[in-house]
Amino acid sequence: MALNLLLQTPSSNSLLGLLPILLIFGIFYFLLFLPMQRQRKSQQKMLANLQNGNVVVTSGGIVGTVVAIDGDDTLVLRVKPDNVKIQVTRSSVSSLVSAEGKKS
């Protein structure tokens, strides 16, 4: 009987020792991984909905207007002041410029 109690005690201690690790993983999931997944989904949605006339900012900091969409993965941007046209990949677009930014 005493031997049986000694064998059960370490298993409950190992579960209690595992609980803080599981709690830390849960916190990391809700604070880090879940927001990153949401941001990635919204970025993919924005890239899929790009249209001619959208003002975008590339990951290199270039601001331009979408003039043409070539295939699935390349865009032609018109960059001011000289109206230079450059071809960039769709994935290099980091954000859309808001409607307020277009007015100024």
Contact map, one row per residue, 1 for C-alpha under 8 A:
11111000000000000000000000000000000000000000000000000000000000000000000000000000000000000000000000000000
11111100000000000000000000000000000000000000000000000000000000000000000000000000000000000000000000000000
11111110000000000000000000000000000000000000000000000000000000000000000000000000000000000000000000000000
11111111000000000000000000000000000000000000000000000000000000000000000000000000000000000000000000000000
11111111100000000000000000000000000000000000000000000000000000000000000000000000000000000000000000000000
01111111110000000000000000000000000000000000000000000000000000000000000000000000000000000000000000000000
00111111111000000000000000000000000000000000000000000000000000000000000000000000000000000000000000000000
00011111111100000000000000000000000000000000000000000000000000000000000000000000000000000000000000000000
00001111111110000000000000000000000000000000000000000000000000000000000000000000000000000000000000000000
00000111111111000000000000000000000000000000000000000000000000000000000000000000000000000000000000000000
00000011111111100000000000000000000000000000000000000000000000000000000000000000000000000000000000000000
00000001111111110000000000000000000000000000000000000000000000000000000000000000000000000000000000000000
00000000111111111000000000000000000000000000000000000000000000000000000000000000000000000000000000000000
00000000011111111100000000000000000000000000000000000000000000000000000000000000000000000000000000000000
00000000001111111110000000000000000000000000000000000000000000000000000000000000000000000000000000000000
00000000000111111111000000000000000000000000000000000000000000000000000000000000000000000000000000000000
00000000000011111111100000000000000000000000000000000000000000000000000000000000000000000000000000000000
00000000000001111111110000000000000000000000000000000000000000000000000000000000000000000000000000000000
00000000000000111111111000000000000000000000000000000000000000000000000000000000000000000000000000000000
00000000000000011111111100000000000000000000000000000000000000000000000000000000000000000000000000000000
00000000000000001111111110000000000000000000000000000000000000000000000000000000000000000000000000000000
00000000000000000111111111000000000000000000000000000000000000000000000000000000000000000000000000000000
00000000000000000011111111100000000000000000000000000000000000000000000000000000000000000000000000000000
00000000000000000001111111110000000000000000000000000000000000000000000000000000000000000000000000000000
00000000000000000000111111111000000000000000000000000000000000000000000000000000000000000000000000000000
00000000000000000000011111111100000000000000000000000000000000000000000000000000000000000000000000000000
00000000000000000000001111111110000000000000000000000000000000000000000000000000000000000000000000000000
00000000000000000000000111111111100000000000000000000000000000000000000000000000000000000000000000000000
00000000000000000000000011111111110000000000000000000000000000000000000000000000000000000000000000000000
00000000000000000000000001111111111000000000000000000000000000000000000000000000000000000000000000000000
00000000000000000000000000111111111000000000000000000000000000000000000000000000000000000000000000000000
00000000000000000000000000011111111100000000000000000000000000000000000000000000000000000000000000000000
00000000000000000000000000011111111110000000000000000000000000000000000000000000000000000000000000000000
00000000000000000000000000001111111111000000000000000000000000000000000000000000000000000000000000000000
00000000000000000000000000000111111111100000000000000000000000000000000000000000000000000000000000000000
00000000000000000000000000000001111111110000000000000000000000000000000000000000000000000000000000000000
00000000000000000000000000000000111111111000000000000000000000000000000000000000000000000000000000000000
00000000000000000000000000000000011111111100000000000000000000000000000000000000000000000000000000000000
00000000000000000000000000000000001111111110000000000000000000000000000000000000000000000000000000000000
00000000000000000000000000000000000111111111000000000000000000000000000000000000000000000000000000000000
00000000000000000000000000000000000011111111100000000000000000000000000000000000000000000000000000000000
00000000000000000000000000000000000001111111110000000000000000000000000000000000000000000000000000000000
00000000000000000000000000000000000000111111111000000000000000000000000000000000000000000000011000000000
00000000000000000000000000000000000000011111111100000000000000000000000000000000000000000000000000000000
00000000000000000000000000000000000000001111111110000000000000000000000000000000000000000000000000000000
00000000000000000000000000000000000000000111111111000000000000000000000000000000000000000000001100000000
00000000000000000000000000000000000000000011111111000000000000000000000000000000000000000110100000000000
00000000000000000000000000000000000000000001111111000000000000000000000000000000000000000000000000000000
00000000000000000000000000000000000000000000111111100000000000000000000000000000000000000000000000000000
00000000000000000000000000000000000000000000011111110100000000000000000000000000000000000000000000000000
00000000000000000000000000000000000000000000000011111100000000000100100000000000000000000000000000000000
00000000000000000000000000000000000000000000000001111100000000001111100000000000000000000000000000000000
00000000000000000000000000000000000000000000000000111110000000001110000000000000000000000000000000000000
00000000000000000000000000000000000000000000000001111111000000001100000000000000000000000000000110000000
00000000000000000000000000000000000000000000000000001111100000111100000000000000000000000000000110000100
00000000000000000000000000000000000000000000000000000111110000111100000000000000000000000000111110000000
00000000000000000000000000000000000000000000000000000011111111110000000000000000000000000000111110000000
00000000000000000000000000000000000000000000000000000001111111100000000000000000000000000001111000000000
00000000000000000000000000000000000000000000000000000000111111000000000000000000000000000001110000000000
00000000000000000000000000000000000000000000000000000000111111000000000000000000000000000001000000000000
00000000000000000000000000000000000000000000000000000000111111100000000000000000000000000000000000000000
00000000000000000000000000000000000000000000000000000000111111110000000000000010000000000000000000000000
00000000000000000000000000000000000000000000000000000011110011111000000000000010000000000000000000000000
00000000000000000000000000000000000000000000000000000011100001111100000000001111000000000000000000000000
00000000000000000000000000000000000000000000000000011111000000111110000000001110000000000000000000000000
00000000000000000000000000000000000000000000000000111111000000011111100000111100000000000000000000000000
00000000000000000000000000000000000000000000000000011000000000001111100000111100000000000000000000000000
00000000000000000000000000000000000000000000000000010000000000000111110000111000000000000000000000000000
00000000000000000000000000000000000000000000000000110000000000000111111101110000000000000000000000000000
00000000000000000000000000000000000000000000000000000000000000000001111111110000000000000000000000000000
00000000000000000000000000000000000000000000000000000000000000000000111111000000000000000000000000000000
00000000000000000000000000000000000000000000000000000000000000000000111111000000000000000100000000000000
00000000000000000000000000000000000000000000000000000000000000000000011111100000000000001110000000000000
00000000000000000000000000000000000000000000000000000000000000000000111111110000000000111100000000000000
00000000000000000000000000000000000000000000000000000000000000000111110011111000000000111100000000000000
00000000000000000000000000000000000000000000000000000000000000000111110001111100000011110000000000000000
00000000000000000000000000000000000000000000000000000000000000011111000000111110000011110000000000000000
00000000000000000000000000000000000000000000000000000000000000011110000000011111001111000000000000000000
00000000000000000000000000000000000000000000000000000000000001111000000000001111111111000000000000000000
00000000000000000000000000000000000000000000000000000000000000010000000000000111111100000000000000000000
00000000000000000000000000000000000000000000000000000000000000000000000000000011111100000000000000000000
00000000000000000000000000000000000000000000000000000000000000000000000000000011111100000000000000000000
00000000000000000000000000000000000000000000000000000000000000000000000000000111111110000000000000000000
00000000000000000000000000000000000000000000000000000000000000000000000000000111111111000000000000000000
00000000000000000000000000000000000000000000000000000000000000000000000000011110001111100000000000000000
00000000000000000000000000000000000000000000000000000000000000000000000000011110000111110000000000000000
00000000000000000000000000000000000000000000000000000000000000000000000001111000000011111000000000000000
00000000000000000000000000000000000000000000000000000000000000000000000001111000000001111101000000000000
00000000000000000000000000000000000000000000000000000000000000000000000011100000000000111111100000000000
00000000000000000000000000000000000000000000001000000000000000000000000111100000000000011111100000000000
00000000000000000000000000000000000000000000001000000000000000000000000010000000000000001111110000000000
00000000000000000000000000000000000000000000000000000000011100000000000000000000000000011111110000000000
00000000000000000000000000000000000000000000001000000001111000000000000000000000000000001111111000000000
00000000000000000000000000000000000000000010000000000001111000000000000000000000000000000011111100000000
00000000000000000000000000000000000000000010010000000001110000000000000000000000000000000000111110000000
00000000000000000000000000000000000000000000010000000111100000000000000000000000000000000000011111000000
00000000000000000000000000000000000000000000000000000111100000000000000000000000000000000000001111101100
00000000000000000000000000000000000000000000000000000000000000000000000000000000000000000000000111111100
00000000000000000000000000000000000000000000000000000000000000000000000000000000000000000000000011111110
00000000000000000000000000000000000000000000000000000000000000000000000000000000000000000000000001111111
00000000000000000000000000000000000000000000000000000000000000000000000000000000000000000000000011111111
00000000000000000000000000000000000000000000000000000010000000000000000000000000000000000000000011111111
00000000000000000000000000000000000000000000000000000000000000000000000000000000000000000000000000111111
00000000000000000000000000000000000000000000000000000000000000000000000000000000000000000000000000011111
